[in-house]
Amino acid sequence: MGKIRHIRLRRRIVSILKSFDGDNLPTAHALLDLLLESGMSPKMIGNPNRIAQLCCKTKGIGSVTIKTKNCGGDSYTADAYYLESEEAFNEWVDSKLGG
């Protein structure tokens, strides 16, 4: 099997998602800010669309559509991400890395 691209970024996303409960889930924009705060390089992180794509393609990360507000107070819908199963994520990583 081929190696997973961006494994460090995915692991950091999973570690951030572990700290959230079911009531206040982060969107891709919020995850980007949290990744930057955690010390990751902006070049490695990319943009919110990239974060969303990685979350959608990563086993063990789930999403729900929520209604949220931007800084101007306008409401919009966005996907929010949560850790479905850390075990499923770890098994997926192991299978991709040949472990």
Secondary structure, DSSP 8 states (H G I E B T S, - for coil): ----TTHHHHHHHHHHHTT--TTS--BHHHHHHHHHHTT--HHHH--HHHHHHHHHHSTTEEEEEEEEE-TTS-EEEEEEEEES-HHHHHHHHHHHHT-
